[in-house]
């Protein structure tokens, strides 16, 4: 993941411990890996399923990453501060 998400080895990568005591990181959701590209019909697919299909689904060849993602519906994109 480092070479793709950290600017081809020119950025940095942070690792966080996710537990029940860290509410923000505890909300992380596991990415699902499959063999077929998800189909999302914005008129008939329920909104919560749209989010899962679009943001939490990747092709199976990426499964070695074991990726988890946080989707913050309440705050949205912003700068965050984390306790040490």
N, C-alpha and C positions, 0 to 999 in steps of 0.2 A: 504494500500500500504506500510505502514511503516514496517510491519513485513517481507515483501518479498523483498523490494528494499533497505532496510537499514540494511542488515545483521542480520535479526531476532532480532531487537531491540538493536543491539550493535553498529550501525552506527549512522548517522545523516541524517536529511532530511531538505532541504531548499525549501522555497516557494518564487516564484518570481511573480511580477505583470506583466502581459503581456498586453501592450497597443500598439497603433499605434506609440507611441513615443519611444518604445523600440524595435528597428528593429529585433534583434536576437530573442527575446521572442515573438514578434509579428508574427513571421514566424511559430509559433506552429500550428500543424494540429491536428484536433480532431480524435481520434481513433474511428473506426467503429466497432460495435459489431454485430455478426450474429450467425445463428444457424448452418451454414455449414462451413467447413474448406475450405479456398480459394484454388483454383487450379491454379498454375502458370506454363505455358508452356514457358520455356525460349527461345524457337525458334519463337513462334507466338504471345505471349503476349507483347504488347508494353512496353518498359522499364519503362516509368512513371507509368503504371498500375502495373508492377511488384513491384515497391517500395511500392505503396499503399497497395497492397494485402499482401505483406510480413511483412511490418513494421507498418502498420496502421490498421490492422484488428485483432480482438481478439474474442474469443467465448463470447456469450451473458451473460454467468454467471459472467463475469468480468465487466459488464456494470456499476455496482455501483461505480466503480472507477472514471468514468467520465474523463478518461485519455486523455491528449494531449501530442504529441511528436514533437520534433524538429529534422529534418533530414537536416544536413548541407552539401549540395553537393559541396559547394565552398571551404570550409576550411577542412572539414573532421574531424576526431577525433583529439583533441588537448586539452591542458590546456587552460582554459578561465579565463579572469578577468572581473569582473562586477563592475560597478559603485555602490556606496552605495545607 
